[in-house]
Amino acid sequence: MRAIRGLWRWRHNPLCRATDLAEAWVALAALVLILSVAPLVGALLGGAAQDALQRSVHAQHESRHQVTATVVRELNSSPLDVDPETAAAGNLRSRVLADWTAPDGSDHHGPVPASLDDPRPGDRFAIWTDAHGRTVARPLDSTTATTHAVIAGFGAALVSAGLIETGRRLIVWRMVRRRYARWDQEWNRAGPDWGRTGAGS
């Protein structure tokens, strides 16, 4: 981006080559695109992600229900029976045999993970089920959905800026290669006359 600083100074400089100005204009155009298009892409994608995730939050909260289960007995827990949300805090879940009543009124009995440190028969705890009593994961909450949408928008803006900068570098690389190719042609034409008397050197 150093070429941008010299763009104004180079406008009427007799030592300025056309390729220098072209590179500076390409850099300026890339900077304008990064400052305008990348945030716009991030905002649009983040907004779309937010809408989709909030619809998913609403749908999950309508289809998933929190019910109370009662411990029948504790089961041998596997080291893999970990709640991803509580694992970060270092809290392992117990695995128990429990009874619960589904939102449709049907009774259920089976092994479920419980967030109880020392489960005993008769202890009660909350689980999430669908309308028919099948256990499901906790529904996504609105705050988490918004966080994911912001991350998606920020990532989209960064990717857009990276693509623009990659395009700028590719254009400048091709310009430099073309310049070197022209120099090689000029040197090839001038080379045989080097050192000759009267050759104008």
N, C-alpha and C positions, 0 to 999 in steps of 0.2 A: 504494500500500500504506500510505499515511499514515493512511488511515481505520482500519486495524487497531489502531494505537497508541491511537487515541481511543476504541476500542470499549468498553473497560472503564470509562473515565472518563465516557462518555456514558450509561451505563446508567440513571442516575437524574437526569440533568441536565434541568431543565425547559426549557432552550433547545434541546434536541436534538429534531430533527424525526424522524418515523418514517422518512423517506427517507434521512436520515443513517445511522441504524442499519442500514437495509436495505443500503445501499452498503457499510458496514463488514462486515456479515455475508457479502456476496458476495465481498469482497476476502479475508476470512479463509478462506472455502470454497475460493477459487481457490488461495490459498497452500498450504493443506493438500493439495489435489489435485496441485499442482506438486511438492510435497515427497514425495508418496507414489506417485501414479499414474505420473508421468513416469519416475522411476527404474525402476519395475516394468515399464513398457512397454519401456524401453531394455534391461533385463536379459533379458526374454522374447525380444525380437526379436534381440538380440545372440546369445543362446544358440541360437536357431533358425538364425541365419546361420552360427554356428560349426559346428553339426552338419552343415549342408548343405555347407559349404566343406570340412570335414574328410573327408566322404564323397567329395567331388570330388577332393581330394588323393589319397586312397587309390585311387580308380578310375584317376586319371591315372598314378600310379606303377605300377599293375599293367599298364596298357595301353601305356605308353611305355617305351622301352628306350634306354639310352645305349650307343652302339656307336662303334668307332674307324674313322674314315675316313682315306684316304691321298690326299694332293694329287697330281693328275696335272699340272695347270698352273693358273696364276692367270688369272682372267677380268677383263675391264674391269668395275670396280665402279660401280654407280650411286650417286649421293648419297642415294637413298632406301633403300639396303640397309643399314639400321641396326638393331641389336638394341636394343629399348626398354630392356632392363635395363642394357646397357653404355653406351648413349648418354648416360645421366645422368652417367656418369663420364668422358665424352668419348672413349671408345674406339670407333672405327668398325670394322666387320667387313670382312674381305676376302671377295671372292666367287671361288670356285675351282671347277674341275672335279675331282671326286673319285670314288674307288671305295670302297665299303663292303659289308660282308656283314650281311644282316638277321638278326634273331634266329631266323628260320625256316630259315636257311642259304642263302637266295638271294643272288646277287651283284647289286649295283646300281652304276650309273655315272650321274653327272649333276652339274649345277651346284648348289652349296650355299654358304651363308655360313659363313665360318670365322673364329674369333677368333684369327687369326694376324697379327702385324704385317707380316711379310715372308714370305709363303708361298712355298715352293720345292717342286719335284717330290720326292715321297717323304716330305714332312713329314706327321706324323700328328696328328690332333686329334679331339675327341669331338663327336658329333652325337647328336640324339635322333630316334628313329624309332618307328613302330608295329611290330607283330609281323611285318608283311610288308615292312618296309624303307622305307616312305614317310616322308620327313622330317616331323617335327611340332615344335611349340613345346616348350620345356622345361616339365616338369610343375610345377604350383604346389607350393610348399613349405609345410609346416605353419605356420611362423612368419608368413609372409605372409598365409595364410588367417586366422590368429588376429587379426592386425592389422586386416584387412578387417572381421572380425566385430565387433571392438571399435568401430571407426569407425561401423559400421552401428547398433550399439546406442546409441552416444552420439548419433548423428544422430536416431534415433527418439525418444530422451528429449528432445532439444531441440525437435523438431517437436511432441511432445505438450505440452511446457510452453508453446510458442508458441500452440498451439490453445486451451489452457485460458485463457491470458492474453487471447487474442482474444475468447473467449467472455465473459470477465469485462468487458472493455471494451464489448462489444456490449450486455450486460445493463445496465451503468451508463449507457451512452448512451441506451438506451430509457427508463430511469428518469428521467434528466434531462429528456429531451424531454417525458415525461408530466408532470413537475413544472412545466415551463415552460408547457405547455398549460393546466394548472390555474390557474397564475398569470394567464395571459392571460384566462381566463374570469372570475376574480375581479376583475381590473382593469376588464374590460368592464362588469361589474355595478356596480362602485363608481364608475366614471368619470363618469357623468352627474351625480352628487351632489357632485362636488368644489367646494368653495368656497361652497356654499349655506348660508344661515343655518339653524341647527336641523337640519342634515343629520348631525350627530354627528361632524363632522370637526374 
